[in-house]
């Protein structure tokens, strides 16, 4: 079993221009890959993605740098 984290976040406290930049960072823009995809994560819904344990610390640093609050839920995948 593989340990992963489901990350949920809310951007309401960011200014609109910062929100856009943060979403571009996570999801990418045009043909650029976002950081979530680069780290082999996958979006599950708006404001929610899953990332494996080995890349969790990098995601955590990004959220801390941007001062975006998030919640994490530890999950185990079977593939």
MODELLER restraints for C-alpha pairs under 7 A, 6 or more apart:
rsr = mdl.restraints
at = mdl.atoms
rsr.add(forms.Gaussian(group=physical.xy_distance, feature=features.Distance(at['CA:1:A'], at['CA:76:A']), mean=5.88, stdev=0.5))
rsr.add(forms.Gaussian(group=physical.xy_distance, feature=features.Distance(at['CA:1:A'], at['CA:77:A']), mean=5.44, stdev=0.5))
rsr.add(forms.Gaussian(group=physical.xy_distance, feature=features.Distance(at['CA:1:A'], at['CA:78:A']), mean=4.70, stdev=0.5))
rsr.add(forms.Gaussian(group=physical.xy_distance, feature=features.Distance(at['CA:1:A'], at['CA:79:A']), mean=6.84, stdev=0.5))
rsr.add(forms.Gaussian(group=physical.xy_distance, feature=features.Distance(at['CA:2:A'], at['CA:76:A']), mean=5.28, stdev=0.5))
rsr.add(forms.Gaussian(group=physical.xy_distance, feature=features.Distance(at['CA:2:A'], at['CA:77:A']), mean=4.99, stdev=0.5))
rsr.add(forms.Gaussian(group=physical.xy_distance, feature=features.Distance(at['CA:2:A'], at['CA:78:A']), mean=6.26, stdev=0.5))
rsr.add(forms.Gaussian(group=physical.xy_distance, feature=features.Distance(at['CA:3:A'], at['CA:52:A']), mean=6.36, stdev=0.5))
rsr.add(forms.Gaussian(group=physical.xy_distance, feature=features.Distance(at['CA:3:A'], at['CA:53:A']), mean=5.69, stdev=0.5))
rsr.add(forms.Gaussian(group=physical.xy_distance, feature=features.Distance(at['CA:3:A'], at['CA:75:A']), mean=5.93, stdev=0.5))
rsr.add(forms.Gaussian(group=physical.xy_distance, feature=features.Distance(at['CA:3:A'], at['CA:76:A']), mean=4.55, stdev=0.5))
rsr.add(forms.Gaussian(group=physical.xy_distance, feature=features.Distance(at['CA:3:A'], at['CA:77:A']), mean=6.42, stdev=0.5))
rsr.add(forms.Gaussian(group=physical.xy_distance, feature=features.Distance(at['CA:4:A'], at['CA:50:A']), mean=6.85, stdev=0.5))
rsr.add(forms.Gaussian(group=physical.xy_distance, feature=features.Distance(at['CA:4:A'], at['CA:51:A']), mean=5.63, stdev=0.5))
rsr.add(forms.Gaussian(group=physical.xy_distance, feature=features.Distance(at['CA:4:A'], at['CA:52:A']), mean=4.07, stdev=0.5))
rsr.add(forms.Gaussian(group=physical.xy_distance, feature=features.Distance(at['CA:4:A'], at['CA:53:A']), mean=4.84, stdev=0.5))
rsr.add(forms.Gaussian(group=physical.xy_distance, feature=features.Distance(at['CA:4:A'], at['CA:74:A']), mean=6.01, stdev=0.5))
rsr.add(forms.Gaussian(group=physical.xy_distance, feature=features.Distance(at['CA:4:A'], at['CA:75:A']), mean=5.32, stdev=0.5))
rsr.add(forms.Gaussian(group=physical.xy_distance, feature=features.Distance(at['CA:4:A'], at['CA:76:A']), mean=5.93, stdev=0.5))
rsr.add(forms.Gaussian(group=physical.xy_distance, feature=features.Distance(at['CA:5:A'], at['CA:50:A']), mean=5.56, stdev=0.5))
rsr.add(forms.Gaussian(group=physical.xy_distance, feature=features.Distance(at['CA:5:A'], at['CA:51:A']), mean=5.42, stdev=0.5))
rsr.add(forms.Gaussian(group=physical.xy_distance, feature=features.Distance(at['CA:5:A'], at['CA:52:A']), mean=6.15, stdev=0.5))
rsr.add(forms.Gaussian(group=physical.xy_distance, feature=features.Distance(at['CA:5:A'], at['CA:53:A']), mean=6.58, stdev=0.5))
rsr.add(forms.Gaussian(group=physical.xy_distance, feature=features.Distance(at['CA:5:A'], at['CA:72:A']), mean=6.05, stdev=0.5))
rsr.add(forms.Gaussian(group=physical.xy_distance, feature=features.Distance(at['CA:5:A'], at['CA:73:A']), mean=5.38, stdev=0.5))
rsr.add(forms.Gaussian(group=physical.xy_distance, feature=features.Distance(at['CA:5:A'], at['CA:74:A']), mean=4.65, stdev=0.5))
rsr.add(forms.Gaussian(group=physical.xy_distance, feature=features.Distance(at['CA:5:A'], at['CA:75:A']), mean=5.74, stdev=0.5))
rsr.add(forms.Gaussian(group=physical.xy_distance, feature=features.Distance(at['CA:6:A'], at['CA:48:A']), mean=6.98, stdev=0.5))
rsr.add(forms.Gaussian(group=physical.xy_distance, feature=features.Distance(at['CA:6:A'], at['CA:49:A']), mean=5.71, stdev=0.5))
rsr.add(forms.Gaussian(group=physical.xy_distance, feature=features.Distance(at['CA:6:A'], at['CA:50:A']), mean=4.34, stdev=0.5))
rsr.add(forms.Gaussian(group=physical.xy_distance, feature=features.Distance(at['CA:6:A'], at['CA:51:A']), mean=6.55, stdev=0.5))
rsr.add(forms.Gaussian(group=physical.xy_distance, feature=features.Distance(at['CA:6:A'], at['CA:72:A']), mean=5.59, stdev=0.5))
rsr.add(forms.Gaussian(group=physical.xy_distance, feature=features.Distance(at['CA:6:A'], at['CA:73:A']), mean=5.08, stdev=0.5))
rsr.add(forms.Gaussian(group=physical.xy_distance, feature=features.Distance(at['CA:6:A'], at['CA:74:A']), mean=6.55, stdev=0.5))
rsr.add(forms.Gaussian(group=physical.xy_distance, feature=features.Distance(at['CA:7:A'], at['CA:48:A']), mean=5.54, stdev=0.5))
rsr.add(forms.Gaussian(group=physical.xy_distance, feature=features.Distance(at['CA:7:A'], at['CA:49:A']), mean=5.38, stdev=0.5))
rsr.add(forms.Gaussian(group=physical.xy_distance, feature=features.Distance(at['CA:7:A'], at['CA:50:A']), mean=6.03, stdev=0.5))
rsr.add(forms.Gaussian(group=physical.xy_distance, feature=features.Distance(at['CA:7:A'], at['CA:70:A']), mean=6.68, stdev=0.5))
rsr.add(forms.Gaussian(group=physical.xy_distance, feature=features.Distance(at['CA:7:A'], at['CA:71:A']), mean=5.71, stdev=0.5))
rsr.add(forms.Gaussian(group=physical.xy_distance, feature=features.Distance(at['CA:7:A'], at['CA:72:A']), mean=4.68, stdev=0.5))
rsr.add(forms.Gaussian(group=physical.xy_distance, feature=features.Distance(at['CA:7:A'], at['CA:73:A']), mean=6.61, stdev=0.5))
rsr.add(forms.Gaussian(group=physical.xy_distance, feature=features.Distance(at['CA:8:A'], at['CA:47:A']), mean=5.49, stdev=0.5))
rsr.add(forms.Gaussian(group=physical.xy_distance, feature=features.Distance(at['CA:8:A'], at['CA:48:A']), mean=4.44, stdev=0.5))
rsr.add(forms.Gaussian(group=physical.xy_distance, feature=features.Distance(at['CA:8:A'], at['CA:49:A']), mean=6.77, stdev=0.5))
rsr.add(forms.Gaussian(group=physical.xy_distance, feature=features.Distance(at['CA:8:A'], at['CA:70:A']), mean=5.59, stdev=0.5))
rsr.add(forms.Gaussian(group=physical.xy_distance, feature=features.Distance(at['CA:8:A'], at['CA:71:A']), mean=5.29, stdev=0.5))
rsr.add(forms.Gaussian(group=physical.xy_distance, feature=features.Distance(at['CA:8:A'], at['CA:72:A']), mean=6.56, stdev=0.5))
rsr.add(forms.Gaussian(group=physical.xy_distance, feature=features.Distance(at['CA:9:A'], at['CA:47:A']), mean=5.24, stdev=0.5))
rsr.add(forms.Gaussian(group=physical.xy_distance, feature=features.Distance(at['CA:9:A'], at['CA:48:A']), mean=6.61, stdev=0.5))
rsr.add(forms.Gaussian(group=physical.xy_distance, feature=features.Distance(at['CA:9:A'], at['CA:69:A']), mean=6.24, stdev=0.5))
rsr.add(forms.Gaussian(group=physical.xy_distance, feature=features.Distance(at['CA:9:A'], at['CA:70:A']), mean=4.38, stdev=0.5))
rsr.add(forms.Gaussian(group=physical.xy_distance, feature=features.Distance(at['CA:9:A'], at['CA:71:A']), mean=6.45, stdev=0.5))
rsr.add(forms.Gaussian(group=physical.xy_distance, feature=features.Distance(at['CA:10:A'], at['CA:47:A']), mean=6.36, stdev=0.5))
rsr.add(forms.Gaussian(group=physical.xy_distance, feature=features.Distance(at['CA:10:A'], at['CA:69:A']), mean=6.94, stdev=0.5))
rsr.add(forms.Gaussian(group=physical.xy_distance, feature=features.Distance(at['CA:11:A'], at['CA:19:A']), mean=6.24, stdev=0.5))
rsr.add(forms.Gaussian(group=physical.xy_distance, feature=features.Distance(at['CA:11:A'], at['CA:68:A']), mean=6.82, stdev=0.5))
rsr.add(forms.Gaussian(group=physical.xy_distance, feature=features.Distance(at['CA:24:A'], at['CA:34:A']), mean=6.68, stdev=0.5))
rsr.add(forms.Gaussian(group=physical.xy_distance, feature=features.Distance(at['CA:25:A'], at['CA:34:A']), mean=5.48, stdev=0.5))
rsr.add(forms.Gaussian(group=physical.xy_distance, feature=features.Distance(at['CA:25:A'], at['CA:35:A']), mean=6.12, stdev=0.5))
rsr.add(forms.Gaussian(group=physical.xy_distance, feature=features.Distance(at['CA:26:A'], at['CA:34:A']), mean=4.74, stdev=0.5))
rsr.add(forms.Gaussian(group=physical.xy_distance, feature=features.Distance(at['CA:26:A'], at['CA:35:A']), mean=5.00, stdev=0.5))
rsr.add(forms.Gaussian(group=physical.xy_distance, feature=features.Distance(at['CA:26:A'], at['CA:36:A']), mean=5.48, stdev=0.5))
rsr.add(forms.Gaussian(group=physical.xy_distance, feature=features.Distance(at['CA:27:A'], at['CA:33:A']), mean=6.75, stdev=0.5))
rsr.add(forms.Gaussian(group=physical.xy_distance, feature=features.Distance(at['CA:27:A'], at['CA:34:A']), mean=4.17, stdev=0.5))
rsr.add(forms.Gaussian(group=physical.xy_distance, feature=features.Distance(at['CA:27:A'], at['CA:35:A']), mean=6.71, stdev=0.5))
rsr.add(forms.Gaussian(group=physical.xy_distance, feature=features.Distance(at['CA:27:A'], at['CA:36:A']), mean=6.52, stdev=0.5))
rsr.add(forms.Gaussian(group=physical.xy_distance, feature=features.Distance(at['CA:28:A'], at['CA:34:A']), mean=3.60, stdev=0.5))
rsr.add(forms.Gaussian(group=physical.xy_distance, feature=features.Distance(at['CA:36:A'], at['CA:42:A']), mean=6.59, stdev=0.5))
rsr.add(forms.Gaussian(group=physical.xy_distance, feature=features.Distance(at['CA:39:A'], at['CA:55:A']), mean=6.28, stdev=0.5))
rsr.add(forms.Gaussian(group=physical.xy_distance, feature=features.Distance(at['CA:40:A'], at['CA:51:A']), mean=6.93, stdev=0.5))
rsr.add(forms.Gaussian(group=physical.xy_distance, feature=features.Distance(at['CA:41:A'], at['CA:49:A']), mean=6.93, stdev=0.5))
rsr.add(forms.Gaussian(group=physical.xy_distance, feature=features.Distance(at['CA:41:A'], at['CA:50:A']), mean=5.53, stdev=0.5))
rsr.add(forms.Gaussian(group=physical.xy_distance, feature=features.Distance(at['CA:41:A'], at['CA:51:A']), mean=4.42, stdev=0.5))
rsr.add(forms.Gaussian(group=physical.xy_distance, feature=features.Distance(at['CA:41:A'], at['CA:52:A']), mean=6.84, stdev=0.5))
rsr.add(forms.Gaussian(group=physical.xy_distance, feature=features.Distance(at['CA:42:A'], at['CA:49:A']), mean=5.49, stdev=0.5))
rsr.add(forms.Gaussian(group=physical.xy_distance, feature=features.Distance(at['CA:42:A'], at['CA:50:A']), mean=5.43, stdev=0.5))
rsr.add(forms.Gaussian(group=physical.xy_distance, feature=features.Distance(at['CA:42:A'], at['CA:51:A']), mean=6.79, stdev=0.5))
rsr.add(forms.Gaussian(group=physical.xy_distance, feature=features.Distance(at['CA:43:A'], at['CA:49:A']), mean=4.02, stdev=0.5))
rsr.add(forms.Gaussian(group=physical.xy_distance, feature=features.Distance(at['CA:43:A'], at['CA:50:A']), mean=6.37, stdev=0.5))
rsr.add(forms.Gaussian(group=physical.xy_distance, feature=features.Distance(at['CA:63:A'], at['CA:69:A']), mean=6.89, stdev=0.5))
